[in-house]
Amino acid sequence: MTGTAPRPHRRSTLLRATTVVAAAVPLCTAGWLGWRALDHSGPAGATAAVSAPATAPASTRPSAADPAADPATAPLTPPVAPPPSANAPTGEAPTPSAPTGTATTAAPVGTAANGLAGRTVVLDPGHNPGNFSHTAEINRQVDIGNARKECDTTGTETNAGYTEAEYTLDVSRRARAILAAQGATVVLVQDGDRPWGPCIDERARSGADAHADAAVSVHADGGPASGSGFHVIMPGRVVAGKADNSAIVEPSHRLGLLLRDRFHTATGEPYADYTADQGLDTRSDLGGLNLSAVPKVFIECGNMRNSTDAKRMTDPQWRQQAAQGIADALTAFLTTR
């Protein structure tokens, strides 16, 4: 017959379903509570690995100056990006720094690092601190082509006793360092390693002996106390006896002009007001120029007998500027035409 199922059968099915549900609910609840407990306990130390570490006691904390501290015991911290460059616009990535262990040296303005590689320069510090004790040796006459002159002289000094020989050696060493940093081979005619001299004819030969591209003889003047300023001495043409400097006159004059301008710019020292013309002089009575086979000039960096010049020349910072001016002139001479 068609119609509904008997009632006794429906009641039995409902009873069985109620029993299953009653048993399942406690089991699910217990499982959920157990999972929550595990989620919040975690392994020991897990939280410290992802948060700022606590400060260790002073007795166990590695020194900040100890880069060899055991990395295995160091607290884990997220990497920190380097601070942006002061010149970088806000929001832009900072310029990467040089790799660790790679040194970078800034080149002087307008000159690339190693821009003088392969070039040789002779610096001739005038006189010698020991000349005062070797008057017999330095008074010996030597041939300079068109005359004979003393092998060397003692030079001048300030009223306080700072000697020209001390000054010229100091400035030459400073200029050597600047030029060597640009890749040049720099030869000093004397480096405080000789008891006296050398003689002016040997000084002149030093350029050719070193196969130099240029040479500068560094001096300080002993003019009248009322006069101040610096000047550059360039070679006049001399063809006499053992001297023939015809080939170096023109390039030496170019070097002289560069030295006058660069030295004035670097030091602020005015052109001499008691000798030369606009800081330039040409002479044919100096053995160091008459006998030179490479472009060469002298510079009288100031007048040591003048109180204002003497104050400058005894100042180490000013001497560094003087050395920079000399180096800048030689650099320009060797890198431009």
C-alpha positions as CSV (number, residue, x, y, z in Angstrom):
1,M,0.0,0.0,0.0
2,T,0.9,3.6,-0.5
3,G,1.1,5.7,2.7
4,T,3.7,6.5,5.5
5,A,6.2,4.1,7.2
6,P,5.2,2.6,10.5
7,R,5.9,4.8,13.6
8,P,8.0,2.2,15.5
9,H,10.7,2.2,12.9
10,R,11.1,6.1,12.8
11,R,11.5,6.3,16.6
12,S,14.3,3.7,16.5
13,T,16.3,5.6,13.9
14,L,16.0,9.0,15.8
15,L,17.3,7.3,18.9
16,R,20.4,6.0,17.2
17,A,21.3,9.4,15.7
18,T,20.9,11.2,19.1
19,T,23.3,8.7,20.6
20,V,26.0,9.3,18.0
21,V,25.9,13.1,18.3
22,A,26.1,12.9,22.1
23,A,29.3,10.8,21.8
24,A,30.9,12.9,19.1
25,V,30.6,16.4,20.7
26,P,32.8,15.7,23.7
27,L,35.4,14.2,21.5
28,C,35.6,17.2,19.2
29,T,35.7,19.6,22.1
30,A,38.6,17.7,23.7
31,G,40.5,17.7,20.4
32,W,40.1,21.4,19.9
33,L,41.3,22.2,23.4
34,G,44.4,20.0,22.9
35,W,45.3,21.8,19.7
36,R,45.0,25.2,21.3
37,A,47.3,24.1,24.1
38,L,49.9,22.9,21.7
39,D,49.7,26.1,19.6
40,H,50.5,28.4,22.6
41,S,53.3,26.3,24.2
42,G,55.7,25.8,21.2
43,P,59.4,24.8,21.6
44,A,61.5,26.6,24.2
45,G,63.2,29.7,22.8
46,A,61.1,30.0,19.7
47,T,59.8,33.4,20.6
48,A,63.3,34.8,21.2
49,A,64.4,33.9,17.7
50,V,62.0,36.4,16.1
51,S,62.1,39.2,18.6
52,A,64.7,41.5,20.1
53,P,67.0,39.4,22.3
54,A,67.2,40.2,25.9
55,T,70.4,41.9,27.1
56,A,72.9,39.3,28.3
57,P,74.7,39.7,31.6
58,A,77.9,41.7,31.3
59,S,80.0,38.7,32.2
60,T,78.7,36.6,29.3
61,R,78.0,39.4,26.7
62,P,80.7,39.5,24.0
63,S,82.6,42.7,23.7
64,A,81.5,45.1,20.9
65,A,85.1,45.4,19.9
66,D,85.5,41.6,19.6
67,P,84.6,40.7,16.0
68,A,85.6,37.1,16.6
69,A,82.8,36.4,19.1
70,D,81.3,33.0,18.5
71,P,78.5,33.5,16.0
72,A,76.8,30.4,17.2
73,T,76.1,32.0,20.6
74,A,75.1,35.4,19.3
75,P,71.4,36.3,19.4
76,L,69.6,36.2,16.1
77,T,68.6,39.6,14.8
78,P,67.2,40.6,11.5
79,P,69.6,42.2,9.0
80,V,69.7,46.0,9.2
81,A,70.0,48.0,5.9
82,P,72.7,50.6,5.7
83,P,71.5,54.2,6.3
84,P,70.8,56.1,3.1
85,S,73.4,58.5,1.8
86,A,73.1,62.0,3.0
87,N,72.8,63.1,-0.6
88,A,70.3,60.5,-1.7
89,P,66.7,61.8,-2.1
90,T,64.2,60.5,0.4
91,G,62.7,57.2,-0.7
92,E,65.6,56.2,-3.0
93,A,67.8,53.2,-2.3
94,P,71.2,54.1,-0.8
95,T,74.2,53.6,-3.0
96,P,75.9,50.3,-2.1
97,S,79.1,50.7,-0.2
98,A,82.4,49.3,-1.4
99,P,83.0,45.6,-0.6
100,T,84.7,44.9,2.7
101,G,88.5,45.0,2.4
102,T,88.5,47.2,-0.7
103,A,90.2,50.5,-0.1
104,T,89.2,53.5,-2.2
105,T,91.2,56.7,-2.5
106,A,89.7,59.9,-3.7
107,A,91.8,61.5,-6.4
108,P,92.6,65.2,-6.3
109,V,90.1,67.5,-8.0
110,G,90.4,67.3,-11.8
111,T,92.9,64.3,-11.7
112,A,92.0,60.7,-11.9
113,A,93.7,58.3,-9.4
114,N,96.9,56.9,-11.0
115,G,96.7,59.7,-13.6
116,L,100.5,60.1,-13.4
117,A,101.3,56.4,-13.7
118,G,104.4,55.9,-15.8
119,R,105.6,59.5,-15.2
120,T,108.8,60.4,-13.3
121,V,109.3,63.7,-11.4
122,V,112.5,65.0,-9.7
123,L,112.1,67.3,-6.7
124,D,115.3,69.1,-5.7
125,P,115.1,70.4,-2.1
126,G,117.4,73.4,-2.1
127,H,120.6,73.3,0.0
128,N,121.0,70.7,2.8
129,P,120.7,71.0,6.6
130,G,124.2,69.7,6.9
131,N,125.9,72.3,4.7
132,F,126.6,74.5,7.7
133,S,129.1,71.9,8.9
134,H,130.7,71.3,5.5
135,T,131.7,74.7,4.3
136,A,135.0,73.5,2.7
137,E,133.1,70.9,0.5
138,I,130.3,73.2,-0.6
139,N,132.6,76.1,-1.4
140,R,134.4,74.1,-4.1
141,Q,134.0,75.6,-7.5
142,V,132.1,73.7,-10.2
143,D,131.6,74.3,-14.0
144,I,128.1,75.4,-15.0
145,G,128.9,76.0,-18.6
146,N,129.1,79.7,-18.9
147,A,130.9,80.2,-15.5
148,R,132.1,78.6,-12.4
149,K,130.2,78.7,-9.1
150,E,130.2,77.3,-5.6
151,C,129.2,73.6,-5.3
152,D,126.3,74.6,-3.0
153,T,125.5,77.2,-0.3
154,T,123.9,77.1,3.1
155,G,120.8,79.0,2.1
156,T,118.9,81.5,4.2
157,E,116.7,81.3,7.3
158,T,114.0,83.2,9.2
159,N,114.9,85.6,12.0
160,A,113.9,82.9,14.4
161,G,116.4,80.4,12.9
162,Y,114.1,78.2,10.7
163,T,116.4,77.3,7.9
164,E,115.7,77.3,4.2
165,A,117.1,73.7,4.0
166,E,114.6,72.5,6.6
167,Y,111.7,74.2,4.7
168,T,112.6,72.9,1.3
169,L,113.0,69.3,2.5
170,D,109.7,69.4,4.3
171,V,107.8,70.8,1.3
172,S,109.4,68.5,-1.1
173,R,108.5,65.5,1.0
174,R,104.9,66.7,1.1
175,A,104.8,67.2,-2.6
176,R,106.3,63.8,-3.2
177,A,103.5,62.2,-1.2
178,I,100.8,64.0,-3.3
179,L,102.4,63.1,-6.6
180,A,103.1,59.5,-5.6
181,A,99.4,59.1,-4.6
182,Q,98.6,59.9,-8.3
183,G,100.9,57.1,-9.5
184,A,104.1,59.2,-10.3
185,T,107.6,58.0,-9.6
186,V,109.1,60.8,-7.5
187,V,112.9,61.1,-6.9
188,L,114.3,63.5,-4.3
189,V,117.8,64.7,-5.1
190,Q,118.5,64.6,-1.4
191,D,116.2,63.3,1.3
192,G,118.1,64.3,4.4
193,D,120.3,61.2,3.8
194,R,123.5,63.0,2.8
195,P,125.8,65.0,5.1
196,W,126.0,67.9,2.6
197,G,125.1,69.0,-0.9
198,P,125.0,67.6,-3.5
199,C,126.7,70.1,-5.8
200,I,124.6,72.1,-8.3
201,D,126.0,70.2,-11.3
202,E,125.0,66.9,-9.7
203,R,121.6,68.3,-9.0
204,A,121.2,69.3,-12.6
205,R,122.2,65.8,-13.8
206,S,119.6,64.1,-11.5
207,G,116.8,64.7,-13.9
208,A,118.5,62.9,-16.8
209,D,119.8,60.2,-14.4
210,A,116.2,59.5,-13.3
211,H,114.8,59.7,-16.9
212,A,112.5,62.3,-15.5
213,D,109.7,64.1,-17.3
214,A,110.2,67.3,-15.3
215,A,112.0,68.7,-12.3
216,V,111.4,71.4,-9.8
217,S,114.0,72.9,-7.4
218,V,112.3,74.1,-4.2
219,H,113.8,77.2,-2.5
220,A,113.0,80.1,-0.2
221,D,114.5,83.5,-0.7
222,G,116.5,85.7,1.6
223,G,115.6,89.1,0.2
224,P,115.1,92.5,1.9
225,A,113.0,92.4,5.0
226,S,110.6,94.9,3.4
227,G,109.9,92.6,0.4
228,S,107.4,89.7,0.3
229,G,105.9,87.2,-2.1
230,F,107.1,84.3,-4.2
231,H,108.5,84.0,-7.7
232,V,109.4,81.3,-10.2
233,I,112.8,81.2,-12.0
234,M,112.9,79.8,-15.5
235,P,116.0,78.9,-17.6
236,G,117.5,81.3,-20.1
237,R,119.1,79.7,-23.1
238,V,122.7,78.8,-22.5
239,V,125.0,77.2,-25.1
240,A,128.5,77.4,-23.6
241,G,131.1,74.9,-22.6
242,K,129.4,71.8,-21.1
243,A,126.0,73.6,-21.1
244,D,123.3,73.4,-23.8
245,N,119.8,73.7,-22.5
246,S,118.2,74.7,-25.8
247,A,115.8,71.8,-25.8
248,I,114.4,72.5,-22.4
249,V,113.9,76.3,-22.5
250,E,110.4,76.3,-24.1
251,P,108.9,73.4,-22.0
252,S,110.5,74.8,-18.9
253,H,108.8,78.2,-19.5
254,R,105.4,76.4,-19.8
255,L,106.1,74.6,-16.5
256,G,107.1,77.9,-15.0
257,L,103.8,79.6,-15.9
258,L,101.8,76.7,-14.6
259,L,103.8,76.7,-11.3
260,R,103.3,80.4,-10.8
261,D,99.6,80.1,-11.3
262,R,99.0,76.9,-9.3
263,F,101.2,77.9,-6.4
264,H,99.4,81.3,-6.2
265,T,96.0,79.6,-6.2
266,A,96.9,77.0,-3.6
267,T,98.6,79.3,-1.1
268,G,97.3,82.8,-1.7
269,E,100.9,84.0,-1.6
270,P,101.3,87.2,-3.7
271,Y,103.9,87.6,-6.5
272,A,107.1,89.0,-5.2
273,D,107.1,92.8,-4.9
274,Y,110.9,93.2,-4.7
275,T,112.1,91.1,-7.6
276,A,111.0,89.4,-10.8
277,D,108.1,90.5,-13.0
278,Q,104.6,89.2,-12.1
279,G,106.1,86.3,-10.3
280,L,108.4,85.2,-13.2
281,D,112.1,85.6,-13.7
282,T,114.5,84.2,-16.4
283,R,118.1,83.5,-15.4
284,S,121.2,82.0,-17.1
285,D,123.5,82.0,-14.1
286,L,122.1,79.0,-12.2
287,G,123.9,75.7,-12.7
288,G,120.8,73.7,-11.9
289,L,119.1,75.2,-14.9
290,N,122.0,75.6,-17.3
291,L,123.0,72.0,-17.1
292,S,119.6,70.4,-16.9
293,A,118.6,68.0,-19.7
294,V,114.9,67.9,-18.6
295,P,112.4,70.7,-18.2
296,K,113.2,72.3,-14.9
297,V,112.4,75.5,-12.9
298,F,113.2,76.9,-9.5
299,I,110.5,78.3,-7.1
300,E,111.4,80.8,-4.4
301,C,108.3,80.1,-2.2
302,G,108.6,83.3,-0.2
303,N,111.0,85.7,1.5
304,M,112.2,84.2,4.8
305,R,113.5,87.6,5.9
306,N,110.1,89.1,5.7
307,S,108.1,88.6,8.9
308,T,104.8,88.0,7.1
309,D,106.2,85.4,4.7
310,A,108.2,83.8,7.6
311,K,105.0,83.3,9.6
312,R,103.4,81.5,6.6
313,M,106.4,79.4,5.9
314,T,106.8,78.1,9.4
315,D,103.1,77.0,9.5
316,P,102.8,73.3,8.6
317,Q,99.4,73.8,7.1
318,W,100.7,76.5,4.7
319,R,103.6,74.3,3.8
320,Q,101.0,71.6,2.8
321,Q,99.3,74.1,0.6
322,A,102.7,75.0,-0.9
323,A,103.3,71.4,-1.7
324,Q,99.9,71.1,-3.2
325,G,100.6,74.0,-5.5
326,I,103.8,72.5,-6.7
327,A,102.2,69.1,-7.2
328,D,99.2,70.6,-9.1
329,A,101.6,72.4,-11.5
330,L,103.6,69.3,-12.3
331,T,100.3,67.3,-12.7
332,A,99.0,69.9,-15.2
333,F,102.3,70.0,-17.0
334,L,102.4,66.3,-17.5
335,T,98.7,65.8,-18.4
336,T,98.0,68.8,-20.6
337,R,99.5,70.4,-23.7
